[in-house]
Amino acid sequence: MPAAGFIASTRTLRLPLAEAVERLYDMGFRRIDVNYANLERSGVDDPSVLSHFRWALLTAARLGADPVTLHAPWEDYFLLPLGQGVERALAEARLLLDMAYSYGVEVVVFHPLPAKHVGSHRVEWLNKRIFSALAEYSEREGLSIVALENASRSGPWNRLERLAALIRSVASPRLRVCYDTGHGNLNGYSPGRAAEILGDMMACIHLHDNDGTRDEHAPPGTGAIDWSQAGMLDSEALKRVVLEIDCMAEPRVCGLHIKAAEAAARLLLGPGG
C-alpha cells in the first residue's frame, strides 16, 4: 500500500487547470497530479501551455498543495519544435522540466514519440536521442525524474518489453517508467506481468481500469483488470500512485468518485491484492 498516500489528478475535474488544482485542495487532496488533459479540454493553444502550467503550479504553492507529478503535453505538442530539429524539441522539454522542478514536482511524465508520427525506421533512435539527453540534463542539474508512459495503442511503446529496452539502453537513474494500468490492460498486461517486466524501472503509476477494449479511465476495480498480483508493483512506484480517472459529472460529484477510487485502490494494492 502506498506509504505516502495517493495522488489525485486534475484530469478528473473538467475545469481549467489552475482551478482544478484549487478545487482538489478544497476537497481535501494534498498530493496532486497536474495534468495536461485539462489544458487540452480547455482549448489552450500551444504557445500558452507553459504559462498555464506555471499558473497551476503557483496555485499549488500558494495553497500548500504538493504537486508530486506533472503530465507533460501529449506527443503531438513536440512535433512542431521537432520539425525545427531535435535540439529545439529538447529545449521545449527542458523548459518544462526546469519549471516543474522549481515548484517541487518529483516526476514529469512524457509520452514517447510513436512510430506513426516519426517513422518506424527511426522511432527508437529518436526517442533514445531525446530522452537520453533530457535524462542527462536532469541528472546534471538535479531536476525531476523523467518518466515515459506506456502507450494505449500506438506502437512500439504499447509493448512494455520495448519500453523497458529503451530505458535500459539509456541506463540513467533519471529516466524511468510511469506504468499506466489501463493502457497495460488494453495490450494484455496485468499489473503482475508489468511488475515482472519493468521491475524497479517504475517511478510512478497511473491507476485506472477499463473493459479491455476502450481507454475508459474508469475507477480501479470496475473493469477487467486482474488486480490479484498488484502488490508486486515496485514499492517506490507505489509511493506515487496517481488516481487518473475520468468523470463527466460536476466537480463535487467527481470528488466523491476520487474518494471511492482511493478506497478501492487501498484494497487492490494492499498485501495479497
N, C-alpha and C positions, 0 to 999 in steps of 0.2 A: 504494500500500500504506500502511496507517495508520502514521504516523510514531511514534506513541506506544504502539502495541500495542493488542490487542483487549481488550474488556471482557467478563468472564464474568458472566452473570446468575444471581442467586439462584433465579430461576424454574426453572432446570434441575434443581435438587435439591428433592425433595419432603420438605422439612424445615421446621420453624418458621424464621421469617425470620432472627433473630439467629444461630441455629445454622447456617443455610445460609451466612451471611457467614463464620463461623469455619471451616467445612469448606472453602469455596473458598480461603480463605487458606492453610489447611494443605496444600491440593493445589498450591500454588504460584502461585495467581492473586492479583495485587496490585491490579488495576483491576477494580472490582466495580460491577454494577448492582443496586441494592437495589429489589426488585420486589414490588409489592402482591400478585401472584399467590400468593405464599407465605402471606400473611395470609388470603386468601380460602380457600385449601385447608385451612388450619388452623382455619377456622371462627371467626376473630377477629371479635367484634362491633364495629359502627361506633364506639361511644364509646371503644373501646380501641385503635383503629388508630394514632393519633398516638403513643401511648406505646410501641407495638411498633416503629414506625419509629424512634423515638428510641433504643430499646434496641439495635436493629440498627446504627444509626449510631455509638452509643457503643462497640459491639463492634468496629466497623471502626477507630475512632480508637485504641482500646486495642491493637489488633494492629499498627497501622501500615498498614492497607489504605487504598486510595484509592477512596471511593465516588463515582465520576465522575458517574453518572446515578442518578436515583431515579424509579421509575414510580409516579405518584400512583394513588390508588384509581380503579377504573372509574367511569364517569359516573354510575352508579346511586347511588353514595355521596353525591353532591352534590345529589340530588333532594330529600331531606328538608330540609336547610337552605335550599334554593332555594324550597321551599314557604313559608318564612317571609320571603322577599324576597331580591332579588339581593344586597343588602349582607351578608346572613347567609351566603350561599354564598361570597361573596368573602372574608369573614372567615375561614372554614374553610380556603380555599385559601391565604390569606396566612400563616396559622399554619404550614402545611406548608412553604411557601416559606421562611419565616424559619428554621425548624428545619433544613431541608436545607442552606441556605447556611451556617449556623453550624457544620456538620460538613464543609464543603468540597465539597458537591455542585455540579457545574458546570451540569448541565441537569436540570430537573424536567419529566417528560413527563406530559401530560394527554391524555385522550380528550375531544374536543369533544362537546358535548351533541347527540345526534341528533334528527332531526325526530320520530321515533316517541315520544320522551319529552316533548318541549317544544312540538310542533306545527310543521307546515311553514310556517305563516304567520309565525312569529316566530323560527325556528331561527337564521337568520343574524343578526338583530338581537340576540338574547340572547347568542349566542356572542361577537359583537363587543363587546357591553356588558361581559361578564365578563372576557374575555381582554385587551381593551384596558386595562381598569382594573388587572388583575393585572400586565400588562407595564409599565404606567406606575409602579406601586408598585415593581416590581423595578428599573426604571431609576433611580427617585429614590433608592432605598436601596442601590443597587449590589449586588443579590442575584443569584441563579442565573438562567440563561436559562430562559424558559418555552417549551416545545416542544409543539406539537399533533401527535398521531399520526394518520395516515390510517387510516380505519376499515376493518374487514374486510368488512362487509356494509351497515352502517347508513348510509342517506343523510342528508344530501348529502355527508358527509365521506369516503365511499369513493371519491369522484371527486377526483383530485388538482387538477384545474382549479378546483374550488370551494374547496378548502382553500387553494390559492395566492391566490385572490382575497380570501379572508378575511384572510390575512396581509398582503397588500398594502394592504388597506383600513385596517388598524391602523397600518402603517408605523412600527413600533418595532423597534429593534435587539434588544430583549429578547424579542420574540415571533417564534418560528421554527417549523420543522417537524422532527419526528423521522420520517424516512421508514422505514416498515415494508415490507421487501421481500416478505414473504409476503402481506400484505394487498394490496399492489400487484398481485401476480400473480393473486390471486383476481378482480381487477377489470380485468385485461387490460393492466397496465402492466409493462413490463420495467424494470430499473434504468436502462437508457439513456434510455428515454422519460421516466422520472421525473426524471432529471437535466435533460432539456430543459425540463420544465415547472417544476420547483422551483428549479433553479439554486443560487444561494448562500443560499436560504432555509433550507437544511438545517442543523440543529445537530448531529444525531446520526442513526445508522442502526440499526434493529433488523434483524439479519441472520438469516434463516431461509428455508426452502424449503417447497414443497408441490406437490401434483399438479394444482393449478388448480381443484379443487373443494372442498377442505376446508382449514381453517386448522390444518395439521398441526404447525407449528413444527418441521419436520424440518431436519437439518443441511444447510447450503448445498451444492449440487451433487448432492443426492439426489432432487430433484424436477423440475418442469417449467420453472423459471425460466430465461430466456435471459440468461446472465451475460456474454455476449460484449462488451457495452459498459459493464460495471460500473465500469470505470476512469474513466468520465465523471462519476461522482458527485462532489459538491463536496469539495475537498481538506480543508476544515476539518471537514466531517462525517465524513470518513474517519479522522479522529483519534479519533472516538468511535463505534466500531463495536461494538454490543452483540451478543454471540452469544446470541440469545434462543431457544434450542432447548428442546424438551421431552424428558424422559426418564423412563420408568416404572421403571427398574431401581434398585438400591441406589446410594447416593451414590458409592462407589468406582468403580463401572462408569460412572455418569453423568459422573464426572470425566474418564474416558477419552473419552467422547463429546464433551465440550467441547474436549479437546485435538485430536481428529480434526476437529471443526468449525473450529477455529482454523487448522489446517494447510490445510484446503480453502479457507478464506477468503483465506489469503495467496496462493494460486494464482489464485482467481477475481477478486480485487480488484487484482491487480498490473497492470503495464503490459500493455495488449493483452487484458485479461480473463483 
